[in-house]
Amino acid sequence: MGSVNVIFIISAFVLGGLVILKRDSMAPKLRRGMAIASIILIAFAFFLIVYSFLTMGT
C-alpha cells in the first residue's frame, strides 16, 4: 500500500470522526453536505483497504 493511500485513508476517517463529533455546532446544510462527502470518502477508503489486501501477494 502506497503512502498516498495511507494518508488518504487516515484523512477520510478523521474527517468522518470530526463530522460526528462536531455535528451539533455545524449548520444543517453544511452538516448534510459534509456527511455525504464523508460517507463517499470512507467508502472509497474501505475499497482501497480491500483492494490492497487482495493485491498484497502480487
C-alpha positions as CSV (number, residue, x, y, z in Angstrom):
1,M,0.0,0.0,0.0
2,G,1.4,3.3,-1.1
3,S,2.0,6.2,1.3
4,V,-0.6,8.3,-0.6
5,N,-3.2,5.6,0.0
6,V,-2.4,5.5,3.7
7,I,-2.6,9.3,4.0
8,F,-6.0,9.3,2.2
9,I,-7.4,6.5,4.4
10,I,-6.4,8.3,7.6
11,S,-7.7,11.7,6.4
12,A,-11.1,10.1,5.3
13,F,-11.6,8.5,8.7
14,V,-10.5,11.7,10.6
15,L,-13.0,13.7,8.5
16,G,-15.7,11.3,9.4
17,G,-14.8,11.5,13.0
18,L,-14.9,15.3,13.0
19,V,-18.3,15.3,11.3
20,I,-19.6,13.0,14.0
21,L,-18.0,14.9,16.9
22,K,-18.9,18.4,15.7
23,R,-22.4,17.7,14.3
24,D,-24.1,19.9,16.9
25,S,-22.0,23.0,16.0
26,M,-22.4,22.9,12.2
27,A,-25.1,24.5,10.1
28,P,-27.7,21.9,8.9
29,K,-26.9,22.4,5.2
30,L,-23.2,22.1,5.8
31,R,-23.7,19.1,8.1
32,R,-25.6,17.2,5.4
33,G,-23.1,18.0,2.7
34,M,-20.1,17.1,4.9
35,A,-21.9,13.9,5.9
36,I,-22.4,12.8,2.3
37,A,-18.9,13.7,1.4
38,S,-17.5,11.8,4.4
39,I,-19.6,8.7,3.5
40,I,-18.3,8.7,0.0
41,L,-14.7,9.2,1.1
42,I,-14.9,6.5,3.8
43,A,-16.5,4.0,1.3
44,F,-13.6,4.7,-1.1
45,A,-11.1,4.2,1.7
46,F,-12.6,0.8,2.5
47,F,-12.3,-0.1,-1.2
48,L,-8.7,0.9,-1.1
49,I,-8.1,-1.2,2.0
50,V,-9.8,-4.3,0.5
51,Y,-8.0,-3.8,-2.8
52,S,-4.6,-3.5,-1.2
53,F,-5.3,-6.8,0.8
54,L,-6.3,-8.6,-2.4
55,T,-3.2,-7.4,-4.3
56,M,-0.8,-7.8,-1.5
57,G,0.8,-11.0,-2.8
58,T,1.4,-9.9,-6.4
